[in-house]
Amino acid sequence: QIMNYIRAGYPGIYIVSNEETRIEGEIKAVAQELNHKLFAWSITDGLVDTADGGAHEGQDPQEMLLKVLELPENTVVLLRDFHMFLDSPNPVLVRTLKDVLRAGKTKGKALVVLACRQVLPPELEREFVVVEFALPGREELGTVLDNIAESASKAKPKGEKRDHLLDSASGLTSIEGENAFALSLIESGELSAAIV
């Protein structure tokens, strides 16, 4: 879905999820598939080219948006925690964001806000397509389970035991699932659905 939005030229995508690591992996895969450059921004690191780790000035959100205008065409910019600046937004920031989105539409640039909750002031509601990212399914949790088993030099659970473990982890994020599987290994020496 995200790939289709970027292909269609949507300049603003707002992803609601608590799974920052998982979503970042998805965005990276999408950028690679589309042969787009990927930059990631956070207030602590500034604007970083994910290909070489090169950091650009721009820890301030306003400053970062102006830097986005200078980035090459066909670029995806992942904005971490940007929703915090939209809670009670600065009018200059809102206007700059709208200008960057407009310019991005014509230059193949997409701003992807990754946030744990949706915070869009009325001025920006129509500027972003909102994507609610679902919790991981059995297949994704199964991969997490297998990775934990492998890292602990345990056999990958199969059959009914695997089903019980995955049922127990249902509704957890990938990180929560990983933590729960690891805790069961620490507490019981095995992967235990009861502990998960």
Disulfide bonds with the S-S distance in Angstrom:
none
